[in-house]
Amino acid sequence: MRLAKRVGPAVALPLAIAACGGGSTSTSTTTKGPGNVNEQPSKAANGQLTFSAPGMAIHFQYPAQFRAVALAPSRRTAGSTTRATHSAVAIGDYDLLIVSRYPGLRYPVTARNIGAVKPQFDAVISRVLGRKVRGTVGSVGGLPAIFWPREPVVGLPVKATVMIVNVFVGKDEYELQCQATSAHLATIEAACQEMLATLTTRRSSTS
């Protein structure tokens, strides 16, 4: 069952922040390479920040200690990247939440057909992670989604793990990555759960 002209999604490889030194992060996104878009956060009523980025339909809350950053363009994605866009927020060079948008699926992924197309996504995620993994079908913010368990990341100069969730909005695929080193795993896990719990396609009235 072909979902799109490509066999599956182009999956972002979890890598370092672009132009970041000494373990610090930038206070705002700078465009580095094709596909990076500037995240434009706003304050939520509870003091958290609300994620918004040009061209992206999803929004979610995350801790105020995170900062918008640009991703390193080198080997950032695997597969077709022609129309993909990426945005990220981070607390360190390798501790970050990554949002990638892959538009133009041939038809929408819905709660009715997601089970049939899941093997395609399993295959792509397995190829990128370098091991066979199987996702679990569910939903995020009322949208169909596939969840993959946290796995080690290959190709980084430090030990890190990543949890990947694909969320589908019409004919767009959003890939959410929660990448963490052991030192910041608890912080990233908490931020990841907040992202999934608050994700919506409705822009906040405070944005």
JOJODA-V677478 format. One record per backbone hydrogen bond with DSSP energy under -0.5 kcal/mol. NH is the residue of the N-H (numbers start at 0). CO is the residue of the C=O. If there is no record, write none. Layout:
nh:NH co:CO
nh:NH co:CO
This chain:
nh:2 co:0
nh:3 co:5
nh:10 co:8
nh:10 co:77
nh:12 co:75
nh:14 co:12
nh:16 co:92
nh:17 co:69
nh:19 co:16
nh:23 co:20
nh:35 co:32
nh:36 co:85
nh:38 co:36
nh:39 co:51
nh:40 co:38
nh:41 co:49
nh:43 co:47
nh:46 co:43
nh:48 co:61
nh:49 co:41
nh:50 co:48
nh:50 co:59
nh:53 co:37
nh:55 co:52
nh:58 co:199
nh:59 co:50
nh:61 co:48
nh:65 co:62
nh:66 co:89
nh:68 co:87
nh:71 co:15
nh:75 co:72
nh:77 co:10
nh:84 co:100
nh:85 co:34
nh:86 co:98
nh:87 co:68
nh:88 co:96
nh:89 co:66
nh:90 co:94
nh:91 co:94
nh:94 co:91
nh:95 co:93
nh:95 co:178
nh:96 co:88
nh:97 co:176
nh:98 co:86
nh:99 co:174
nh:100 co:84
nh:101 co:99
nh:101 co:172
nh:102 co:100
nh:104 co:170
nh:105 co:2
nh:106 co:2
nh:108 co:169
nh:109 co:107
nh:113 co:109
nh:115 co:112
nh:116 co:112
nh:117 co:113
nh:119 co:116
nh:120 co:116
nh:121 co:117
nh:122 co:118
nh:123 co:119
nh:124 co:120
nh:125 co:121
nh:126 co:122
nh:127 co:123
nh:128 co:124
nh:129 co:125
nh:130 co:125
nh:135 co:146
nh:137 co:144
nh:139 co:142
nh:142 co:139
nh:144 co:137
nh:145 co:165
nh:146 co:135
nh:147 co:163
nh:150 co:161
nh:152 co:159
nh:160 co:179
nh:161 co:150
nh:162 co:177
nh:163 co:147
nh:164 co:175
nh:165 co:145
nh:166 co:164
nh:166 co:173
nh:167 co:143
nh:168 co:171
nh:169 co:167
nh:171 co:168
nh:172 co:101
nh:173 co:166
nh:174 co:99
nh:174 co:172
nh:175 co:164
nh:175 co:173
nh:176 co:97
nh:176 co:174
nh:177 co:162
nh:178 co:95
nh:178 co:176
nh:179 co:160
nh:181 co:158
nh:183 co:180
nh:184 co:181
nh:187 co:183
nh:188 co:184
nh:189 co:185
nh:190 co:186
nh:191 co:187
nh:192 co:188
nh:193 co:189
nh:194 co:190
nh:195 co:191
nh:196 co:192
nh:197 co:193
nh:198 co:194
nh:199 co:58
nh:202 co:200
nh:206 co:203
